Amino acid sequence: MKQIIKKPEPAWFIAWKDNFCRINGRDPLYGDFRKTQEWQDLIQVLLQEQGYICCYCMKRIEGWDSHIEHFIPRNIRNTDPHSVRAENVELKYDNMFESCNGEHGDWSHCGRYKDREDSLMLLSPTEEKLDEHFRYTMDGHITAASDLDSQAMTTIRILNLDSFELKRHRQTAIYTAVRNVYDQASKDELIQLYLSKDDEGAFAPFCMAVVWALQNYKI
């Protein structure tokens, strides 16, 4: 996983919600927002914010192959008024991300896979130093960086981040990068490349898995 730095909520999104409430006398729900032009616009905002990679597995996404993901599921509510789950999170910008749909839309990992689990047990995509919770093997496995990090282990399990297909994708990404390492200077240059967005505003798929491998294996 790679930390997502959330930008300020778009002013036009706030205005849309305020206008809906004024006209309808209630707060809008996600079903009211979905399929509107503003919904399409928000998808693009989230994609740009994330550098066109899935908020969980770091797979490349373009919009047609992803969905707006609610980290705290919008169908989870708690009657305790002090609980974060008692808050209306359906259109809370800080709770909205873009997640892939698994492999070819089969929901085999990431957002759709976790839908019925309690996401408060997971590491958030906005968690500071998120990448430090995970480590990778050269053949693409992801594990918790510490055997005591139960939250990282739960995150891997609930999102199915160590699925066969994701392991295969990470292995390919890692070995593609490794083939371009000739000395320490080329390694350092590659690390900076994978930590940065390209000219199109996109991160390389599985970038943090590649960075971890470059930083921690003798190549």
C-alpha positions as CSV (number, residue, x, y, z in Angstrom):
1,M,0.0,0.0,0.0
2,K,1.0,3.6,-0.6
3,Q,-0.1,6.5,1.5
4,I,-2.6,8.8,-0.2
5,I,-2.4,12.5,0.6
6,K,-5.9,13.7,0.5
7,K,-6.3,17.2,-1.0
8,P,-9.0,19.7,0.2
9,E,-12.5,18.7,-0.7
10,P,-13.4,20.3,-4.0
11,A,-15.5,23.4,-3.6
12,W,-18.0,22.2,-6.3
13,F,-18.6,19.0,-4.4
14,I,-19.4,20.9,-1.3
15,A,-21.7,23.1,-3.3
16,W,-23.5,20.1,-4.9
17,K,-24.2,18.6,-1.4
18,D,-25.4,21.9,0.0
19,N,-27.7,22.5,-3.0
20,F,-29.2,19.0,-2.8
21,C,-29.9,19.6,0.9
22,R,-31.5,22.9,0.2
23,I,-33.8,21.5,-2.5
24,N,-34.7,18.2,-0.9
25,G,-34.6,19.0,2.8
26,R,-32.2,16.2,3.7
27,D,-28.5,15.3,3.3
28,P,-27.8,13.5,0.0
29,L,-26.9,9.8,0.0
30,Y,-24.5,8.1,-2.3
31,G,-27.4,6.8,-4.4
32,D,-28.5,10.4,-5.1
33,F,-25.0,11.3,-6.2
34,R,-24.1,8.2,-8.3
35,K,-24.4,8.5,-12.1
36,T,-24.5,12.3,-12.0
37,Q,-22.0,14.4,-13.9
38,E,-20.4,15.4,-10.5
39,W,-20.0,11.7,-9.7
40,Q,-18.0,11.3,-13.0
41,D,-16.0,14.4,-12.1
42,L,-15.2,13.1,-8.6
43,I,-13.9,9.9,-10.1
44,Q,-11.3,11.9,-12.0
45,V,-10.4,13.9,-9.0
46,L,-9.8,10.8,-6.9
47,L,-7.8,9.1,-9.7
48,Q,-5.5,12.1,-10.1
49,E,-5.1,12.3,-6.3
50,Q,-4.0,8.7,-6.2
51,G,-1.8,8.8,-9.3
52,Y,-4.0,6.3,-11.1
53,I,-3.3,3.4,-8.8
54,C,-5.6,1.4,-6.6
55,C,-5.8,2.8,-3.0
56,Y,-5.1,-0.7,-1.7
57,C,-3.1,-2.9,-4.0
58,M,-1.4,-0.2,-6.2
59,K,-2.7,-1.8,-9.5
60,R,-3.1,0.7,-12.3
61,I,-6.6,1.9,-12.7
62,E,-8.3,4.3,-15.2
63,G,-11.8,4.7,-13.9
64,W,-13.7,2.3,-16.1
65,D,-12.0,-0.6,-14.2
66,S,-12.5,0.8,-10.7
67,H,-15.1,2.1,-8.3
68,I,-15.5,4.8,-5.6
69,E,-14.5,3.0,-2.5
70,H,-15.7,4.0,1.0
71,F,-13.0,3.0,3.5
72,I,-15.6,3.1,6.2
73,P,-18.4,1.2,4.4
74,R,-21.4,3.4,3.8
75,N,-23.8,0.6,5.0
76,I,-22.2,0.4,8.4
77,R,-23.9,2.4,11.1
78,N,-23.6,2.3,14.9
79,T,-26.2,3.7,17.3
80,D,-23.5,5.0,19.6
81,P,-23.4,8.8,18.9
82,H,-19.7,8.9,19.8
83,S,-18.8,6.2,17.3
84,V,-17.2,7.2,14.0
85,R,-19.6,4.8,12.4
86,A,-22.6,6.9,13.6
87,E,-21.4,9.6,11.2
88,N,-22.8,9.8,7.7
89,V,-19.8,8.7,5.7
90,E,-21.6,8.2,2.4
91,L,-20.4,11.4,0.8
92,K,-17.6,12.3,3.2
93,Y,-14.7,13.2,0.9
94,D,-12.0,11.9,3.3
95,N,-13.7,8.5,3.2
96,M,-13.7,8.2,-0.6
97,F,-11.0,6.6,-2.7
98,E,-10.7,4.8,-6.0
99,S,-10.3,1.0,-5.7
100,C,-9.7,-1.6,-8.5
101,N,-12.4,-4.2,-9.1
102,G,-10.1,-7.2,-8.6
103,E,-8.9,-9.2,-11.6
104,H,-11.0,-8.4,-14.7
105,G,-13.9,-7.3,-12.5
106,D,-14.1,-10.5,-10.4
107,W,-13.9,-8.6,-7.0
108,S,-11.1,-11.0,-5.9
109,H,-9.3,-8.4,-3.8
110,C,-9.4,-4.8,-2.6
111,G,-12.6,-2.7,-2.1
112,R,-15.3,-5.1,-3.3
113,Y,-13.6,-8.0,-1.5
114,K,-13.7,-6.3,1.8
115,D,-17.2,-4.8,1.7
116,R,-18.7,-6.8,4.6
117,E,-15.7,-6.6,6.9
118,D,-15.2,-4.0,9.6
119,S,-12.8,-1.6,8.0
120,L,-12.0,0.0,11.4
121,M,-9.6,-2.9,11.8
122,L,-7.7,-2.0,8.7
123,L,-4.9,0.4,8.0
124,S,-6.3,3.4,6.2
125,P,-4.9,4.4,2.8
126,T,-4.1,7.9,4.4
127,E,-2.1,6.4,7.3
128,E,1.2,8.2,7.8
129,K,4.3,6.0,6.9
130,L,1.8,3.4,5.6
131,D,4.5,1.6,3.6
132,E,6.5,0.9,6.7
133,H,3.9,-1.6,7.8
134,F,4.6,-4.0,4.9
135,R,7.5,-5.9,3.3
136,Y,7.7,-7.8,0.0
137,T,9.6,-10.8,-1.3
138,M,11.2,-10.8,-4.7
139,D,8.6,-13.3,-6.0
140,G,5.8,-10.8,-5.0
141,H,4.5,-11.9,-1.6
142,I,3.4,-9.2,0.8
143,T,3.7,-9.7,4.5
144,A,3.5,-7.5,7.7
145,A,6.8,-5.9,8.4
146,S,6.5,-7.1,12.0
147,D,4.9,-10.3,13.3
148,L,3.4,-8.1,16.0
149,D,1.6,-5.8,13.6
150,S,-1.8,-7.4,13.7
151,Q,-3.4,-4.5,11.9
152,A,-1.1,-5.0,8.9
153,M,-1.8,-8.7,8.9
154,T,-5.6,-8.1,9.1
155,T,-5.3,-5.6,6.2
156,I,-3.6,-8.1,4.0
157,R,-6.2,-10.7,4.8
158,I,-9.4,-8.6,4.5
159,L,-8.2,-7.0,1.2
160,N,-6.7,-10.3,0.0
161,L,-3.6,-8.5,-1.0
162,D,-1.5,-11.7,-1.2
163,S,-3.7,-13.2,-3.9
164,F,-2.1,-15.3,-6.6
165,E,-2.7,-12.6,-9.3
166,L,-1.4,-9.7,-7.2
167,K,1.7,-11.7,-6.3
168,R,2.3,-12.4,-10.0
169,H,1.8,-8.7,-10.8
170,R,4.2,-7.6,-8.1
171,Q,6.8,-10.1,-9.1
172,T,6.7,-8.9,-12.7
173,A,7.0,-5.2,-11.6
174,I,9.9,-6.0,-9.3
175,Y,11.9,-8.0,-11.8
176,T,11.2,-5.4,-14.5
177,A,12.8,-2.8,-12.3
178,V,15.7,-5.0,-11.2
179,R,16.8,-5.6,-14.8
180,N,17.6,-1.9,-15.0
181,V,19.9,-1.8,-12.0
182,Y,23.6,-1.6,-12.9
183,D,25.1,0.1,-9.9
184,Q,24.2,2.0,-6.8
185,A,23.6,5.2,-8.8
186,S,21.1,3.5,-11.2
187,K,19.4,1.9,-8.2
188,D,19.0,5.3,-6.4
189,E,17.6,6.8,-9.6
190,L,15.1,4.0,-10.0
191,I,13.9,4.4,-6.4
192,Q,13.3,8.1,-7.0
193,L,11.5,7.3,-10.2
194,Y,9.1,4.9,-8.6
195,L,8.4,7.3,-5.7
196,S,7.4,10.0,-8.2
197,K,4.5,10.5,-10.5
198,D,5.3,10.6,-14.2
199,D,4.5,13.3,-16.7
200,E,0.9,12.1,-16.9
201,G,0.5,12.4,-13.2
202,A,0.6,8.6,-12.6
203,F,2.6,6.4,-10.2
204,A,4.1,3.2,-11.6
205,P,1.9,0.2,-10.7
206,F,3.0,-1.6,-7.5
207,C,5.5,1.2,-7.0
208,M,6.0,0.7,-3.2
209,A,6.7,-3.0,-3.7
210,V,9.4,-2.2,-6.2
211,V,10.9,0.5,-3.9
212,W,10.9,-1.9,-1.0
213,A,12.7,-4.6,-3.1
214,L,15.3,-2.1,-4.4
215,Q,16.0,-0.7,-0.9
216,N,16.2,-4.0,1.0
217,Y,17.6,-6.7,-1.4
218,K,21.2,-6.9,-2.6
219,I,20.7,-6.4,-6.3
